[in-house]
Amino acid sequence: MRVVLIDDERLALEHLGKKLGEIAGVEVIGKYSDPHTGVKEIKNEQPDAVFLDIEMPGGNGLDLAKEIKQSIPNVKIIFTTAYREYAVDAFEVSADDYLLKPIMKERLIKTINRLFGTNEKSGNSSNKIMVCCFHKLHFKMDKKKMKY
C-alpha cells in the first residue's frame, strides 16, 4: 500500500514515516510539511492512503481532505492530530480513521489492518493469490483452488 504523509511538524513526519516503514506492505511515497505541495503531489501520485494533520499553518487538514477526496474518491484519509475536538468534523468529511499523537505503532497496525484487510500481527496480506502453471493453469487463494 502506497501512502503519503502531510504534517507541518518535521519531527512528526519523520516519526510517522519511520513507524509506517516498519509495517510490511506499507510504502511511504511522500512526506510533505507544506500542505499545498502535498496535495499537488497526491493528485499526481494517486496513493492508497493519506495521513493528514488537521491544524497546519497555510492549510486546514479538513479542507485539504475534501479537496483530495474530490480528486481521488477512493483514497483513504487518516487524520493524525493532537486535538480530540476535531474528530466529529473529520468523520463528516469522510475520514477513514482518526489517530491522536503521539501515534503508537500498534495503533497504526490496527488502522492498516482495518482499512486494507491485512494480517493482525505482521501487516501482511492474509489473502494471497497463487498462480499455478503445472499441467494446467489454475489459481489458489489461501490454499483453496479457484477455477476459472
PEBELGI-V648110 format. One record per backbone hydrogen bond with DSSP energy under -0.5 kcal/mol. CO is the residue of the C=O (numbers start at 0). NH is the residue of the N-H. If there is no record, write none. Layout:
co:nh
CO:NH
CO:NH
This chain:
co:nh
0:26
1:47
1:48
2:28
2:29
3:50
4:31
5:52
7:9
8:12
9:13
10:14
11:15
12:16
13:17
14:18
15:19
16:20
17:21
18:21
19:22
21:23
22:25
24:26
26:2
26:28
29:4
31:6
32:34
33:37
34:38
35:39
36:40
37:41
38:42
39:43
40:44
41:45
47:75
48:3
49:51
49:77
50:5
51:79
53:55
53:60
55:58
58:55
58:60
59:63
60:64
61:65
62:66
63:67
64:68
65:69
66:70
67:71
71:74
75:49
75:77
76:78
76:95
76:96
77:51
78:98
80:100
81:83
82:85
83:86
85:89
86:90
87:91
88:92
89:92
89:94
90:93
96:78
98:80
103:107
104:108
105:109
106:110
107:111
108:112
109:113
110:114
111:115
112:116
116:125
118:122
121:23
123:118
125:127
127:141
129:131
129:139
131:137
133:135
137:131
138:145
139:129
140:143
143:140
145:138
